[in-house]
């Protein structure tokens, strides 16, 4: 269609709408339409038990973290304790529906979860106020073999 517009010198939306209204699509249909091999309609009716919102969703595979969290699109979800809890390092499916709702599924089981926000991830103030631990450095005694004077005496004693 874009190529056809260029050939006709159309470069505005109004001109394109005029061409489409003048039967451009009808001409394409007559040129490329093909009769079906079997005219019987093979579409199945939608069963009332089908959840179309679940069917028409984007599915992504993610791994459960050691702390039972799942990351998806820079968001963090905490899986809640329940009767069924997947093991860490196992795969699960994150379903993002067309209404932007998120659903976690593991082995056909829907999981209960909450989103962890930035405020929930803040470090507690107690950690920042703690004093740093003193690091003990080992200081060898004066007669330690690594000390210079004793080392020289040991080397002299070994050569004799």
N, C-alpha and C positions, 0 to 999 in steps of 0.2 A: 504494500500500500504506500509506503514511504517513497519507494522508487517511482511508483506511478505519479505521486504528487510532484516529485522533482521533474519528471518528464513533461508534465503539464505546466511547470513553472509556478506551482502553488507554494506559498511560503507564509501564509497567515492561517490562523485557526478558522476565521470566517470563510475563507475560500475553501478550506478542507471540508467544512460542514456543508457547503453548497454542493460539492462533488458527491459527498456521501448521501445527501438527500435526493440527488438526481438519479439514483438507481445504481450506484457503483457496486454496492454489495449484491444487489440482484443479478447484475451482470457476472460477478464472480461465481455466484451460486449456480447459474445456468451453465457456466463454462466448466466448472469443476465438480458439480454434484454427480453422485453415482448412486444408483438404486441399490438397496441392500440385497444380499444374496437370499435372505429369508425375511419376508416382510413382517413376520410375527414379532411382537414386542417381547424381548427376553428379560426386561427389567423385573427384578423381584420387588414385591411390595415391602415397605419398611415395617418390620415387626415392632409392635408396641413395647417389647421388652428391650429393644436396642437403645443404647445410650449414644445418640449421635454426637453429643458434645465430646464424649470420650473417644469416639471413632475418628472424628475430625480434629485431631490434635497432633502437635509436633512431639516426637519422642526422642529423648536423648539418654544415652547410657552414662552413668556416673558410678563412682566407687564410694562405698561407705567408709568414712574415716574411723580412726581408732577411738575417737570420742563420740561416735555415732552421729557425725555431721556429714552433710552433703553440700558441695559447692556447685552452683549453677548460675551462670551469667552474673558473676561478681556478687552473688547473694549466697548467704550461708543458712542452711536449714538444719535444725536439731531434731532428730527422730526421738519421739517421746517413748517412755517405757510403756509397754503394753503387753498383751498376751503373746504377740508375735514380734520379735525384734531380730533384724538381720545381723549377721556377724560382721565385724569390721573386715575390710578389704574385699567384700563381696560386691557384685554389680547389682545395680537397681536401675529402674527406668524412671526418668523425670518426664512427666507429661505436661506440656504447656498448651492449654486449650486456647481456642480462638478468643475467649473473653479474658485472656492473660492470667487465668488462674493456674496455679501449680499443683500437681498431684504426684506423690511418690508412690511407685508400685514396685514390689519385690515378689517375684514368683506368684503373680496374680493376686497378691494381697495388697490392698491399699494401706499405707502407713500414716499414722498420725504424726504431725510434726509442727514445729513453730519456726518462724523466721527469726534469726538472730540479727539484730540491727547493730549499727556502730556503737550506740549507747550501751548495749549489752556487752560489747567486747572491750570496753574501757578497762584499763588496769586499776585495781583498787589503790587508793591513796596510801594505804599502809605500806605497800611495797616500796613506794617512792621515799617514804620517811625512814625506812630502816637504815641503820648505819651499815656501812660496808664491813665485811668480815676482815679481821686482821689476818694477814697471811704470815705464817711462821716460816722464817727462813732458817735453814740449818746452818749453824756456824760450827765448824769442826774445832775440837780442842787444840791447844797449842802443840801437843805432842803427836798430832795426827800425821800419818805418813804422807798426806798430800801437801803438808806445809813444807816450805822450801828447805829450812835448816835440817830438819830430821830426814828429809828425802836425800839430801847430800850425804849425811852420815850413813844412811842405809846403803846407798850406792857404793860408798867407799868400803863399807864392811863386806859387801858382796864380792868385791874384786880381790880381796885378800884370800 
